Amino acid sequence: MHRRPGLSARLKLTLSYAGFLAVAGALLLAVVWGFLLRYVPDTSQGLLGISPNRYLLVHTFAPAAAVAMVFLLMFGLVGGWILAGRMLAPLTQITDAARMAGRGSLSHRIRMKGRQDEFRELSDAFDSMLEQLESHVAEQQRFAANASHELRTPLAISRTLLDVARQDPTRDRDELIERLHTVNQRAIDLTEALLLLSRGDRGNFTCESVDLSLIAEEAAETLLPLAEQRRITLDVTGGAARTSGSAELLLRMVTNLVQNAIVHNLPADGTVTVHTEAHGDTSVLRLGNTGRRLPPELVPTLTEPFQRGTERVRTDEHPGVGLGLAIVHSIVRAHDGTLDLVPSPNGGLFVTVRLPSTP
């Protein structure tokens, strides 16, 4: 934004300091002058007629008072300039850091030393903001790179299949069409997942009252054939747990959690439990499954895009795109909730979603 040039903050503070000192000095001299004149007679009354009087006092005190005022003004300007510079030095550091951040350097930190005051508080808040921005930008760059890689893979496979079919006209067309359909379906699923993840991050949805228990039953009913195919026991329990949000996004959240619990439930003949309940002003959704043990250091990365915890069982359906828990985390965050992932000592994962409840 273009602005007209004006006085700097340092110059304004300098003029303020000098003006305040000059006014204070003038008031002090006025008080002294008035006090002296009050007890000095108008005319001389001594033997020689040269005793102190107001006329002599005025002509003697006035030049000295003028010199003192000039000294106070100069002292106020010089001292005010130095003091203002020392006071505004932390602000200069913050401004320099802001300019560096504006040029794209988010790794710089102010780390202002000294005791706590307003400038140190602003510096710490600015450093915290830079840290969050750097983390967010790094996450977005990593996400873009992973998304590009994931989208490039099915497109490259499709091009390879088409090249092979063009070079070998005798190749089975039904097999080619089926493989192309599988690859294209994966690309479509990935694109839809990316759009859903972006929608959850933006948080621009219409809120309505939603019962998590009904959402859990609907998700379980949808995924029951998949659970039966893998010989997984799917159990949904609990009572009403109402919250405010998007029914579509919350259904996708629960569906992703249940599907992830089923698919990663290795070996077969495992269980998946879903429980909903309300605690005061919080609605809780708990989900657990059996399966392999997860390393504790792996759990915090499961909500990052394109992270997969364990190998899936090879089935006829196409593999996932690695965005299930990332979408869940995005939806929970958009609904002002929390997502906790805890590995079970006996294998599997416990997931707890807490959302603000509504009456």
Contacts in CASP RR format, 6 or more apart in sequence:
PFRMAT RR
TARGET T0000
AUTHOR 0000-0000-0000
METHOD contacts of the structure
MODEL  1
MHRRPGLSARLKLTLSYAGFLAVAGALLLAVVWGFLLRYVPDTSQGLLGI
SPNRYLLVHTFAPAAAVAMVFLLMFGLVGGWILAGRMLAPLTQITDAARM
AGRGSLSHRIRMKGRQDEFRELSDAFDSMLEQLESHVAEQQRFAANASHE
LRTPLAISRTLLDVARQDPTRDRDELIERLHTVNQRAIDLTEALLLLSRG
DRGNFTCESVDLSLIAEEAAETLLPLAEQRRITLDVTGGAARTSGSAELL
LRMVTNLVQNAIVHNLPADGTVTVHTEAHGDTSVLRLGNTGRRLPPELVP
TLTEPFQRGTERVRTDEHPGVGLGLAIVHSIVRAHDGTLDLVPSPNGGLF
VTVRLPSTP
7 15 0 8 1.000
9 84 0 8 1.000
9 88 0 8 1.000
9 91 0 8 1.000
10 81 0 8 1.000
10 84 0 8 1.000
10 85 0 8 1.000
10 88 0 8 1.000
11 84 0 8 1.000
13 80 0 8 1.000
13 83 0 8 1.000
13 84 0 8 1.000
13 87 0 8 1.000
13 88 0 8 1.000
14 76 0 8 1.000
14 77 0 8 1.000
14 79 0 8 1.000
14 80 0 8 1.000
14 81 0 8 1.000
14 84 0 8 1.000
15 77 0 8 1.000
17 76 0 8 1.000
17 77 0 8 1.000
17 79 0 8 1.000
17 80 0 8 1.000
17 83 0 8 1.000
17 84 0 8 1.000
18 73 0 8 1.000
18 76 0 8 1.000
18 77 0 8 1.000
18 80 0 8 1.000
19 73 0 8 1.000
19 76 0 8 1.000
21 72 0 8 1.000
21 73 0 8 1.000
21 75 0 8 1.000
21 76 0 8 1.000
22 69 0 8 1.000
22 72 0 8 1.000
22 73 0 8 1.000
22 76 0 8 1.000
25 68 0 8 1.000
25 69 0 8 1.000
25 72 0 8 1.000
26 69 0 8 1.000
29 65 0 8 1.000
29 68 0 8 1.000
29 69 0 8 1.000
33 61 0 8 1.000
33 65 0 8 1.000
36 57 0 8 1.000
36 61 0 8 1.000
37 54 0 8 1.000
37 57 0 8 1.000
40 52 0 8 1.000
40 53 0 8 1.000
40 54 0 8 1.000
40 57 0 8 1.000
41 51 0 8 1.000
41 53 0 8 1.000
41 54 0 8 1.000
42 53 0 8 1.000
42 54 0 8 1.000
43 53 0 8 1.000
44 50 0 8 1.000
44 51 0 8 1.000
44 53 0 8 1.000
45 51 0 8 1.000
90 112 0 8 1.000
90 119 0 8 1.000
90 120 0 8 1.000
90 122 0 8 1.000
90 123 0 8 1.000
91 119 0 8 1.000
93 110 0 8 1.000
93 112 0 8 1.000
93 123 0 8 1.000
94 110 0 8 1.000
94 119 0 8 1.000
94 122 0 8 1.000
94 123 0 8 1.000
94 126 0 8 1.000
97 108 0 8 1.000
97 109 0 8 1.000
97 110 0 8 1.000
97 126 0 8 1.000
97 130 0 8 1.000
98 126 0 8 1.000
100 108 0 8 1.000
101 108 0 8 1.000
101 130 0 8 1.000
101 133 0 8 1.000
106 130 0 8 1.000
106 133 0 8 1.000
106 134 0 8 1.000
106 137 0 8 1.000
107 134 0 8 1.000
108 130 0 8 1.000
109 127 0 8 1.000
109 130 0 8 1.000
109 131 0 8 1.000
110 123 0 8 1.000
110 126 0 8 1.000
110 127 0 8 1.000
111 123 0 8 1.000
111 127 0 8 1.000
112 119 0 8 1.000
112 120 0 8 1.000
112 123 0 8 1.000
112 124 0 8 1.000
114 120 0 8 1.000
139 304 0 8 1.000
142 304 0 8 1.000
142 305 0 8 1.000
143 305 0 8 1.000
146 305 0 8 1.000
146 306 0 8 1.000
147 190 0 8 1.000
147 194 0 8 1.000
147 305 0 8 1.000
147 306 0 8 1.000
150 190 0 8 1.000
150 306 0 8 1.000
150 321 0 8 1.000
151 187 0 8 1.000
151 190 0 8 1.000
151 191 0 8 1.000
154 183 0 8 1.000
154 184 0 8 1.000
154 186 0 8 1.000
154 187 0 8 1.000
154 190 0 8 1.000
155 187 0 8 1.000
157 183 0 8 1.000
158 180 0 8 1.000
158 183 0 8 1.000
158 184 0 8 1.000
161 176 0 8 1.000
161 179 0 8 1.000
161 180 0 8 1.000
161 183 0 8 1.000
162 180 0 8 1.000
164 171 0 8 1.000
165 171 0 8 1.000
165 173 0 8 1.000
165 176 0 8 1.000
182 318 0 8 1.000
185 318 0 8 1.000
186 318 0 8 1.000
186 319 0 8 1.000
186 320 0 8 1.000
186 321 0 8 1.000
189 318 0 8 1.000
189 320 0 8 1.000
189 321 0 8 1.000
190 321 0 8 1.000
190 323 0 8 1.000
193 321 0 8 1.000
193 322 0 8 1.000
193 323 0 8 1.000
193 324 0 8 1.000
193 327 0 8 1.000
194 323 0 8 1.000
196 249 0 8 1.000
196 252 0 8 1.000
196 327 0 8 1.000
197 305 0 8 1.000
197 323 0 8 1.000
197 326 0 8 1.000
197 327 0 8 1.000
197 330 0 8 1.000
199 205 0 8 1.000
199 249 0 8 1.000
200 249 0 8 1.000
200 327 0 8 1.000
200 330 0 8 1.000
200 331 0 8 1.000
200 333 0 8 1.000
200 334 0 8 1.000
201 330 0 8 1.000
201 333 0 8 1.000
201 334 0 8 1.000
202 334 0 8 1.000
203 334 0 8 1.000
205 245 0 8 1.000
205 246 0 8 1.000
205 248 0 8 1.000
205 249 0 8 1.000
205 334 0 8 1.000
206 245 0 8 1.000
206 246 0 8 1.000
207 244 0 8 1.000
207 245 0 8 1.000
207 246 0 8 1.000
208 244 0 8 1.000
208 245 0 8 1.000
208 246 0 8 1.000
208 247 0 8 1.000
209 242 0 8 1.000
209 243 0 8 1.000
209 244 0 8 1.000
209 358 0 8 1.000
210 242 0 8 1.000
210 243 0 8 1.000
210 244 0 8 1.000
210 245 0 8 1.000
210 246 0 8 1.000
210 247 0 8 1.000
210 250 0 8 1.000
211 240 0 8 1.000
211 241 0 8 1.000
211 242 0 8 1.000
212 241 0 8 1.000
212 242 0 8 1.000
212 243 0 8 1.000
212 250 0 8 1.000
212 254 0 8 1.000
212 276 0 8 1.000
212 283 0 8 1.000
212 285 0 8 1.000
212 355 0 8 1.000
213 238 0 8 1.000
213 239 0 8 1.000
213 240 0 8 1.000
213 241 0 8 1.000
213 276 0 8 1.000
215 247 0 8 1.000
215 250 0 8 1.000
215 251 0 8 1.000
215 254 0 8 1.000
216 236 0 8 1.000
216 254 0 8 1.000
216 258 0 8 1.000
216 274 0 8 1.000
216 276 0 8 1.000
216 285 0 8 1.000
217 236 0 8 1.000
218 251 0 8 1.000
219 251 0 8 1.000
219 254 0 8 1.000
219 255 0 8 1.000
219 257 0 8 1.000
219 258 0 8 1.000
219 274 0 8 1.000
220 234 0 8 1.000
220 236 0 8 1.000
220 258 0 8 1.000
220 274 0 8 1.000
222 255 0 8 1.000
223 234 0 8 1.000
223 255 0 8 1.000
223 258 0 8 1.000
223 259 0 8 1.000
223 262 0 8 1.000
224 234 0 8 1.000
226 232 0 8 1.000
226 259 0 8 1.000
226 262 0 8 1.000
226 263 0 8 1.000
227 233 0 8 1.000
227 234 0 8 1.000
227 262 0 8 1.000
227 272 0 8 1.000
229 315 0 8 1.000
230 262 0 8 1.000
230 263 0 8 1.000
230 265 0 8 1.000
230 268 0 8 1.000
230 313 0 8 1.000
231 268 0 8 1.000
231 269 0 8 1.000
231 270 0 8 1.000
232 262 0 8 1.000
232 265 0 8 1.000
232 268 0 8 1.000
232 269 0 8 1.000
232 270 0 8 1.000
232 271 0 8 1.000
232 272 0 8 1.000
233 270 0 8 1.000
233 271 0 8 1.000
233 272 0 8 1.000
234 258 0 8 1.000
234 262 0 8 1.000
234 271 0 8 1.000
234 272 0 8 1.000
234 274 0 8 1.000
235 271 0 8 1.000
235 272 0 8 1.000
235 273 0 8 1.000
235 274 0 8 1.000
236 273 0 8 1.000
236 274 0 8 1.000
236 275 0 8 1.000
237 273 0 8 1.000
237 274 0 8 1.000
237 275 0 8 1.000
237 276 0 8 1.000
238 275 0 8 1.000
238 276 0 8 1.000
238 277 0 8 1.000
239 276 0 8 1.000
239 277 0 8 1.000
239 278 0 8 1.000
240 276 0 8 1.000
240 278 0 8 1.000
241 276 0 8 1.000
241 277 0 8 1.000
241 278 0 8 1.000
241 283 0 8 1.000
241 284 0 8 1.000
241 285 0 8 1.000
241 357 0 8 1.000
242 278 0 8 1.000
242 283 0 8 1.000
242 357 0 8 1.000
242 358 0 8 1.000
242 359 0 8 1.000
243 250 0 8 1.000
243 283 0 8 1.000
243 335 0 8 1.000
243 355 0 8 1.000
243 356 0 8 1.000
243 357 0 8 1.000
243 358 0 8 1.000
244 335 0 8 1.000
244 356 0 8 1.000
244 358 0 8 1.000
245 335 0 8 1.000
246 335 0 8 1.000
249 331 0 8 1.000
249 334 0 8 1.000
249 335 0 8 1.000
250 331 0 8 1.000
250 335 0 8 1.000
252 327 0 8 1.000
252 331 0 8 1.000
253 327 0 8 1.000
253 328 0 8 1.000
253 331 0 8 1.000
253 332 0 8 1.000
253 353 0 8 1.000
254 274 0 8 1.000
254 285 0 8 1.000
256 324 0 8 1.000
256 325 0 8 1.000
256 327 0 8 1.000
256 328 0 8 1.000
257 285 0 8 1.000
257 287 0 8 1.000
257 325 0 8 1.000
257 328 0 8 1.000
257 351 0 8 1.000
257 353 0 8 1.000
258 272 0 8 1.000
258 274 0 8 1.000
258 287 0 8 1.000
259 324 0 8 1.000
260 324 0 8 1.000
260 325 0 8 1.000
261 272 0 8 1.000
261 287 0 8 1.000
261 288 0 8 1.000
261 289 0 8 1.000
261 349 0 8 1.000
261 351 0 8 1.000
262 272 0 8 1.000
262 289 0 8 1.000
263 312 0 8 1.000
263 313 0 8 1.000
263 320 0 8 1.000
264 289 0 8 1.000
264 291 0 8 1.000
264 292 0 8 1.000
264 309 0 8 1.000
264 310 0 8 1.000
264 312 0 8 1.000
264 348 0 8 1.000
264 349 0 8 1.000
265 271 0 8 1.000
265 272 0 8 1.000
265 289 0 8 1.000
265 290 0 8 1.000
265 291 0 8 1.000
265 348 0 8 1.000
266 291 0 8 1.000
266 292 0 8 1.000
266 310 0 8 1.000
266 311 0 8 1.000
266 313 0 8 1.000
267 291 0 8 1.000
268 313 0 8 1.000
270 289 0 8 1.000
270 290 0 8 1.000
270 291 0 8 1.000
271 289 0 8 1.000
271 290 0 8 1.000
272 287 0 8 1.000
272 288 0 8 1.000
272 289 0 8 1.000
272 290 0 8 1.000
273 286 0 8 1.000
273 287 0 8 1.000
273 288 0 8 1.000
273 289 0 8 1.000
274 285 0 8 1.000
274 286 0 8 1.000
274 287 0 8 1.000
274 288 0 8 1.000
275 285 0 8 1.000
275 286 0 8 1.000
275 287 0 8 1.000
276 283 0 8 1.000
276 284 0 8 1.000
276 285 0 8 1.000
276 286 0 8 1.000
277 283 0 8 1.000
277 284 0 8 1.000
277 286 0 8 1.000
278 284 0 8 1.000
278 357 0 8 1.000
280 357 0 8 1.000
281 356 0 8 1.000
281 357 0 8 1.000
282 354 0 8 1.000
282 355 0 8 1.000
282 356 0 8 1.000
282 357 0 8 1.000
283 354 0 8 1.000
283 355 0 8 1.000
283 356 0 8 1.000
283 357 0 8 1.000
284 352 0 8 1.000
284 353 0 8 1.000
284 354 0 8 1.000
285 352 0 8 1.000
285 353 0 8 1.000
285 355 0 8 1.000
286 350 0 8 1.000
286 351 0 8 1.000
286 352 0 8 1.000
286 353 0 8 1.000
287 350 0 8 1.000
287 351 0 8 1.000
287 352 0 8 1.000
287 353 0 8 1.000
288 344 0 8 1.000
288 348 0 8 1.000
288 349 0 8 1.000
288 350 0 8 1.000
288 351 0 8 1.000
289 348 0 8 1.000
289 349 0 8 1.000
290 344 0 8 1.000
290 346 0 8 1.000
290 347 0 8 1.000
290 348 0 8 1.000
291 347 0 8 1.000
291 348 0 8 1.000
292 310 0 8 1.000
292 347 0 8 1.000
292 348 0 8 1.000
293 343 0 8 1.000
293 344 0 8 1.000
293 345 0 8 1.000
293 346 0 8 1.000
293 347 0 8 1.000
293 348 0 8 1.000
294 309 0 8 1.000
294 310 0 8 1.000
294 343 0 8 1.000
294 347 0 8 1.000
294 348 0 8 1.000
294 349 0 8 1.000
295 343 0 8 1.000
296 343 0 8 1.000
298 309 0 8 1.000
299 341 0 8 1.000
299 342 0 8 1.000
299 343 0 8 1.000
299 349 0 8 1.000
300 341 0 8 1.000
301 307 0 8 1.000
302 309 0 8 1.000
302 325 0 8 1.000
302 341 0 8 1.000
303 325 0 8 1.000
303 326 0 8 1.000
303 328 0 8 1.000
303 329 0 8 1.000
303 339 0 8 1.000
303 341 0 8 1.000
304 326 0 8 1.000
305 322 0 8 1.000
305 323 0 8 1.000
305 326 0 8 1.000
306 321 0 8 1.000
306 322 0 8 1.000
306 323 0 8 1.000
306 326 0 8 1.000
307 322 0 8 1.000
307 325 0 8 1.000
307 326 0 8 1.000
308 322 0 8 1.000
312 319 0 8 1.000
312 320 0 8 1.000
325 341 0 8 1.000
328 339 0 8 1.000
328 353 0 8 1.000
329 339 0 8 1.000
332 338 0 8 1.000
332 339 0 8 1.000
332 353 0 8 1.000
332 355 0 8 1.000
333 339 0 8 1.000
335 355 0 8 1.000
335 356 0 8 1.000
336 355 0 8 1.000
336 356 0 8 1.000
337 353 0 8 1.000
337 354 0 8 1.000
337 355 0 8 1.000
337 356 0 8 1.000
338 353 0 8 1.000
338 354 0 8 1.000
339 351 0 8 1.000
339 352 0 8 1.000
339 353 0 8 1.000
340 351 0 8 1.000
340 352 0 8 1.000
340 353 0 8 1.000
340 354 0 8 1.000
341 349 0 8 1.000
341 350 0 8 1.000
341 351 0 8 1.000
342 349 0 8 1.000
342 350 0 8 1.000
342 351 0 8 1.000
342 352 0 8 1.000
343 349 0 8 1.000
343 350 0 8 1.000
344 350 0 8 1.000
END
